[in-house]
Structures are given as structure tokens and as C-alpha cells.
């Protein structure tokens, strides 16, 4: 059960240096990964069968956790997409204020 995938922003642009924490069904961290320059990640060692949650973290971005069930089968690449970008939201907020004034 090896995992691989990529992390992108809400517009599909790659995100490098995103920290990913893989937690087992009890919430215990079992792996920590970081995306490379092209937004990709992969585990180097296999994970046991079972339920896992992948939490992602990068300053200025918000992500939903991804839940996966491993069953000893080939796992398709996982795409993790940011749902919100703080910098863009602040820029849009300023634009809205300028339009109202």
C-alpha cells in the first residue's frame, strides 16, 4: 500500500512544500511527507491495510482532509485540492471594498 499523488490550488496550479500528515484510524500520525517542486508526494514505505486520513498544511491555504481505505490493492494517485487561499480572499475583499467606495 504505497501512496502517491499531487497537491494543487483551487485553480489547478501545483503547490510545492505542502506538508502532509497521514494518520491511522486512531488519529495517530504514521507518516509525514512534503510535496516536491512539482506538487507531487509519495510514501517510500508501505502502509498497513486500514483506514487513514491525510491532513495537508501550507501557509495561506486551507484543505479538507482526505480519507482513504487501504486493502492491499493498487491505490490510484490522490489529488488534494486547496479549497481556499487566504491571499486571494484578502485581495478579493479589498476589491469589493474599493467598488463600494
N, C-alpha and C positions, 0 to 999 in steps of 0.2 A: 504494500500500500504506500506508494510514493505519490506525493502531491506536487503539482506544478501549475502555474497559472500566471496571470498578469493583473496589475492594478492600473486602472485608468480613472480619469476625472469624469465628471458627468457629461462632458462633450466628447469623450473618447480619446483624449490625449493621455499619453503614458505618464505615470508618476514614478519617479525613482526615489529611492531611500525611504520607502514606506516600511514601517516596522509591522510585522505580522506576528501575532502570538497564537499558537494552536493550543487549545485547551481540551482536555478529555471531558467525559460526561460528568465528572465531579467538579469541573471548573479548574482543575489543576493544570498549570502550563506544562506542556510536554515538548514543545519546540518554539524557538524564536527565529524568525527569518527577516531579511531585509531585501527589498526589491533592488535589482541592478539598474544600470543606466537606461535600459530599455523596458523598465517596468515589470520585469519577469521575476518570479521566485520559484524555488523548488526545494523539496526536502532531500537531504543526502542519505538519510537512513529511513527505513520503512517504519510505518506506524502500525500498531496492532489493530485488528478489527475492532469496530465500535463506533460510537457517536463522538463527533468532535465539533468544536466551534472555532472559527478563525476570526480574531479581532484585529482590526487594522488601525494604524495610527500614523498621522502626519500632520504637522502644524498647519493650520489653516484649512483643513479638510475634515469632513465628517463621513463616517462609513457605517453601514449596517453590518452586524456580524453575519457570517456565513456559517450555516450548519451543514455538516456532511456526515454520511454514514459509510464507513469503510467495511467491505465484506470480502476482502481478498481478491477483488476484481480490478481490472484496469480502470483507473479514475481519469475521466476526461479533464482537460485543462480547466481550471477555475478562473472565472473573470470576476474581479472585485471592482465595483464602480463606486466612486465617491458620490454621495448624494447631495453634498453641499460644500461650497467653497467660501470660506469666510471673506477673503479679499474681494471676490467678485460681488458678494452680497453687500459689502460695505460700499463698493463703487456704485452699485445699482441704487442703494439707499441714498447716496449723495446726489445722484442724477435725479431721483424722484423729488428730493428737496429742492433742487435747483429749478425744476419745472414748475413747482408750486409757487416759488417766489417770484 
